[in-house]
Every structure is written in structure tokens, then in C-alpha cells.
């Protein structure tokens, strides 16, 4: 069943707490939208956040038009389910490195020896935190 609201439900938050990839689409481009997979986290206030580098195409496009959407779907083998979140974004200069560390622990195996070097390299760069402020949330559960 498909439904729409202006905020995330408790069920949405439980689903989005899993280490699933979100497919991010941003406005502000002359060509068709080109979704990209991102790691993400929901906040206690029901917002969605991810990190990126300051010079990324996402940041350049969001500076022209702050609208974005993220879609998260259940993996193959599970019952069909997805959540789509659309809203305006803010680009924040604080909290990105902490977010990067939390998401690396969520998405990577903590005992992978090569991952410590990968994380250190990521943390050595400048990072921004992008926050999506939900305006429309659509969901489908089979």
C-alpha cells in the first residue's frame, strides 16, 4: 500500500535505521536527474543527512536549487518496501566528520583491515553535511 505524509513515521525510521543505500537526486541541472547512491542517517528530528566533499557536483547543484529527493528500498529477497523523501536541503559545515565515522561503522565491517585506512583518508578531507528537511514522504509496503 502506498501512502504520503509530510514527515517520517516510526515505521519509516525503523526501516531507514538499517544499512541500506539511499538513491539521491538533486535539482538544479539542465539534464535529466541522475540519482546516486549515498550512505545516510536519519536524525532525531526526522531529517535525513549525508556527507559529501565541498567541491562535489551535489553541492554545486544544491547551491543553485536546494531541492532533493532520496529513495530507499528494501533489498532483493525481502517484501517490497520503499520510502521516498522530498524536501529542501541545507548544507552544514559542522558534524560531517562525526557523521562519516558513524556511517562507516554502520555500512562497513568493523574488522576489515583495509577499512581503517579508507576511513582515515575520508576523515582527512574537508567534508560537508547535507540535511534534507522532509516536505513530502511517500512510502510503499507490500
C-alpha positions as CSV (number, residue, x, y, z in Angstrom):
1,X,0.0,0.0,0.0
2,X,1.3,3.4,-0.9
3,X,0.8,6.4,1.4
4,X,2.0,10.0,1.7
5,X,2.7,12.3,4.6
6,X,4.8,15.3,5.4
7,X,7.0,13.5,7.9
8,X,8.6,10.2,8.7
9,X,6.7,7.7,10.7
10,X,8.1,5.4,13.4
11,X,8.0,2.5,10.9
12,X,9.9,4.7,8.3
13,X,12.5,5.5,10.9
14,X,12.9,1.8,11.9
15,X,13.3,0.9,8.2
16,X,15.8,3.8,7.5
17,X,17.9,2.8,10.5
18,X,19.1,-0.2,8.5
19,X,22.4,0.0,6.5
20,X,20.6,0.5,3.2
21,X,21.7,2.7,0.3
22,X,19.7,5.8,-0.5
23,X,19.4,6.9,-4.0
24,X,19.8,10.7,-4.0
25,X,18.5,13.0,-6.7
26,X,19.1,16.8,-6.7
27,X,17.5,19.5,-8.7
28,X,19.5,22.3,-10.4
29,X,20.7,20.7,-13.6
30,X,19.8,21.2,-17.2
31,X,19.9,17.4,-18.0
32,X,17.6,14.8,-16.5
33,X,18.0,13.8,-12.9
34,X,20.8,11.3,-12.3
35,X,20.4,9.6,-8.9
36,X,23.4,8.5,-7.0
37,X,23.7,6.0,-4.1
38,X,24.6,7.5,-0.8
39,X,25.1,6.5,2.8
40,X,22.6,8.3,5.0
41,X,21.3,8.7,8.6
42,X,18.0,9.9,10.0
43,X,18.1,12.4,12.8
44,X,16.0,12.5,16.0
45,X,14.1,15.4,14.4
46,X,13.1,13.2,11.4
47,X,15.5,14.7,8.9
48,X,17.9,12.8,6.6
49,X,21.6,13.6,6.4
50,X,24.6,12.5,4.4
51,X,28.1,13.8,3.9
52,X,30.0,14.9,0.8
53,X,33.0,16.9,-0.3
54,X,32.7,20.7,-0.7
55,X,33.5,20.6,-4.4
56,X,31.1,17.8,-5.3
57,X,28.5,18.1,-8.0
58,X,25.8,17.6,-5.4
59,X,26.9,20.7,-3.5
60,X,27.2,22.8,-6.7
61,X,23.7,21.8,-7.8
62,X,22.2,22.3,-4.3
63,X,23.7,25.8,-4.1
64,X,21.6,26.7,-7.2
65,X,18.5,24.8,-6.2
66,X,18.2,23.3,-2.7
67,X,15.6,20.7,-3.6
68,X,16.5,17.0,-3.3
69,X,14.9,13.6,-3.0
70,X,16.1,10.3,-1.6
71,X,14.6,6.9,-2.2
72,X,15.5,3.9,0.0
73,X,14.2,0.4,-1.0
74,X,14.3,-3.0,0.7
75,X,16.9,-5.4,-0.8
76,X,16.0,-8.3,-3.1
77,X,14.6,-11.2,-1.2
78,X,12.5,-9.1,1.2
79,X,8.9,-8.0,0.7
80,X,8.7,-4.9,-1.5
81,X,9.1,-1.7,0.5
82,X,10.4,1.8,-0.2
83,X,10.4,5.3,1.3
84,X,10.8,8.4,-0.8
85,X,11.7,11.7,0.9
86,X,11.5,15.0,-0.9
87,X,12.4,18.4,0.6
88,X,14.7,21.3,0.7
89,X,18.3,20.9,1.9
90,X,20.7,22.8,4.0
91,X,24.5,22.4,3.6
92,X,26.1,22.4,7.0
93,X,29.8,22.9,7.8
94,X,29.6,21.1,11.2
95,X,29.2,17.5,12.1
96,X,30.2,15.9,8.8
97,X,33.3,14.1,10.1
98,X,31.3,12.6,13.0
99,X,28.6,11.5,10.6
100,X,31.2,10.0,8.3
101,X,32.6,7.9,11.2
102,X,29.1,6.7,12.3
103,X,28.1,5.8,8.8
104,X,31.4,3.9,8.1
105,X,30.7,1.8,11.3
106,X,27.2,1.2,10.1
107,X,28.0,0.3,6.5
108,X,31.4,-1.4,6.7
109,X,32.5,-4.5,8.7
110,X,34.4,-3.1,11.6
111,X,37.1,-5.9,11.4
112,X,38.1,-5.1,7.8
113,X,41.8,-4.1,8.0
114,X,41.6,-2.0,4.8
115,X,38.6,0.0,6.0
116,X,40.6,1.8,8.8
117,X,42.8,3.3,6.1
118,X,39.8,4.1,3.9
119,X,38.1,5.9,6.8
120,X,41.3,7.8,7.8
121,X,41.6,9.0,4.2
122,X,38.0,10.2,4.2
123,X,38.4,11.9,7.6
124,X,41.5,13.7,6.3
125,X,39.4,15.6,3.7
126,X,37.1,18.5,4.0
127,X,33.5,17.3,4.4
128,X,30.1,18.9,4.5
129,X,26.9,17.6,6.0
130,X,23.8,17.9,3.8
131,X,20.5,17.8,5.6
132,X,17.2,17.0,3.8
133,X,14.2,18.6,5.5
134,X,11.2,16.4,4.5
135,X,8.3,18.2,2.9
136,X,6.7,15.1,1.3
137,X,7.3,11.5,2.4
138,X,5.8,8.7,0.3
139,X,6.1,5.0,1.1
140,X,5.1,1.7,-0.2
141,X,4.8,-1.6,1.8
142,X,3.6,-4.8,0.2
